[in-house]
Amino acid sequence: MTARPGFKRLRPKHQRLVLLVAALTVLGGASALALSTIGDTATYFYAPSDVLARAPEAGRAIRLGGLVERGSVVHAGALTRFRVTDNAHEVAVTYTGIVPDLFREGQGVITEGRFTAGGAFVADTVLAKHDEKYMPPEVAGSLHKVGRVG
Amino acid sequence: MHRFANPARFLRIARVLTPLLTLVGVAVTAVGLWIGLFASPPDYQQGESVRIMYVHVPAAWLASGGYFGVALASAVSLVWRHPLASIAARAIAPVGALFTAICLVTGSLWGKPTWGTYWVWDARLTSMLVLLFLYLGYLALANAEDERGGGSGGDPGQAKGAAILALVGVVNLPIIKFSVEWWHTLHQGPSITLTKSTIDPAMLLPLLLSLGGFTLIFGGVVLMRMRAALARTRSAARGRRLAEAYA
């Protein structure tokens, strides 16, 4: 307790309170700095606009996420071709294997794979992402009719 | 002796509240889960698997809320040295840890049919796993301190480590909350905010019921654990007095 005389004149529990608030302030500031540095590296996937702005080198494993573009899905045996869009840019993806149940046009998707030298994206894994909306099928159906969803 | 005046008053209130919270909680949870599991509609995208939500979301809420409780009680025990505070922190922690584990397990089981995977290292899932480790670290440290004679039974000034760990871990709570907004994650964004909900009313009602019911049970169990801890402290003190009298 070598702090200022004003601090020493406080009752012990008030000294502890001041110390606690000070420690939490420092902790909060340090965390905010650390989080702002982590930034993009904590992101789980890149959007099409991200990979087109800063193209990852061919052969490096990345995750690409966005919406499955409407009308882009083509099934050919075990091979599925589709385009991932973030409504600004899109990337063509090919995937061999079984897609998840929630994989459908207009829905969110995260693919893991690599760009080939030719610029095509070949996915090893396809995960379906769903949004924060939950509703019964009949409500979704009537919303579709009035055009509020999709 | 004035330090024990408050625990005595606490015990009087807790004796009434413990069965009240627990029984009402069980009843509300039963109604919520019955509606959620049998009488609510399936989801337009996920079908029946959406029903995991009625356990997963309350567990996630109590995992974070419980940790906040541990941290708040730890702050009170550090600053005011109130004996009830460190007892409260130690009573909440294992219950919160259990709900964190339930949240992780139900989330994993929900992830397989919807996302196509049990686990990914995205920011939300990873920060929730870190919360479980924080709970386990807190419990290990608090138990070690109690065994050494500080903590809830002895002089709380002797045992600061667990309380400080709990406070440092609070950093993780906003990370959990905002992970789905700060970073791209596989986990979707928040459905319920202060002003609106993107969950249909037919599904929101059982969710809120089970959320409230689980919270009441949580409160009842924490009070039970606090009463048990106080009873242990008393019987240990009586044992010491008897040992001294016959020494």
Contacts between the chains, C-beta under 8 A, distances in Angstrom:
chain1	res1	chain2	res2	distance
A	13	B	79	5.9
A	13	B	80	5.7
A	13	B	81	7.3
A	16	B	78	6.3
A	16	B	79	4.6
A	17	B	79	4.8
A	20	B	75	6.2
A	20	B	78	6.1
A	20	B	79	5.5
A	20	B	167	7.7
A	23	B	167	7.7
A	24	B	167	6.8
A	24	B	170	7.9
A	27	B	167	7.7
A	27	B	168	6.4
A	27	B	171	6.5
A	28	B	171	7.5
A	31	B	171	4.5
A	35	B	175	7.3
A	35	B	182	7.6
A	42	B	123	5.4
A	42	B	182	7.7
A	42	B	183	5.1
A	43	B	123	7.7
A	43	B	183	4.5
A	43	B	184	4.7
A	44	B	120	6.8
A	44	B	121	7.5
A	44	B	122	3.8
A	44	B	123	6.6
A	44	B	183	6.6
A	44	B	184	5.4
A	44	B	185	5.1
A	44	B	186	5.9
A	45	B	184	5.0
A	45	B	186	7.8
A	46	B	184	7.4
A	47	B	184	6.9
A	65	B	184	6.0
A	99	B	116	7.8
A	100	B	114	7.5
A	100	B	115	6.6
A	100	B	116	3.2
A	101	B	113	6.6
A	101	B	114	7.6
A	101	B	116	7.8
A	102	B	45	6.1
A	102	B	46	6.9
A	102	B	114	5.6
A	102	B	115	7.3
A	102	B	116	7.6
A	103	B	116	7.8
A	107	B	45	7.4
A	108	B	188	8.0
A	110	B	186	5.8
A	125	B	117	7.9
A	126	B	116	7.0
A	127	B	115	5.0
A	127	B	116	5.0
A	127	B	117	5.6
A	127	B	120	7.1
A	127	B	186	6.1
A	128	B	114	6.6
A	128	B	115	5.6
A	128	B	116	5.7
A	129	B	115	6.8
A	129	B	186	5.8
A	129	B	188	6.8
A	130	B	45	5.8
A	130	B	46	6.8
A	130	B	114	5.9
A	130	B	115	7.6
A	130	B	188	5.8
A	131	B	188	5.4
A	131	B	189	7.5
A	131	B	198	7.9
A	132	B	188	4.7
A	132	B	189	4.9
A	132	B	190	6.3
A	132	B	191	4.2
A	132	B	198	5.0
A	133	B	191	7.4
A	133	B	198	4.6
A	133	B	199	7.7
A	134	B	43	5.4
A	134	B	46	8.0
A	134	B	50	6.1
A	134	B	53	7.3
A	134	B	191	6.6
A	134	B	198	7.0
A	134	B	199	4.5
A	134	B	200	6.1
A	134	B	203	5.3
A	135	B	43	7.0
A	135	B	44	5.5
A	135	B	199	7.6
A	135	B	200	3.9
A	135	B	203	7.4
A	136	B	41	3.3
A	136	B	42	6.9
A	136	B	43	7.3
A	136	B	44	6.5
A	136	B	200	6.0
A	136	B	202	6.0
A	136	B	203	7.5
A	137	B	41	7.3
A	137	B	42	6.9
A	137	B	43	7.8
A	137	B	44	4.4
A	138	B	41	7.6
A	139	B	44	7.2
A	139	B	200	5.7
A	140	B	44	3.4
A	140	B	45	7.9
A	141	B	44	7.7
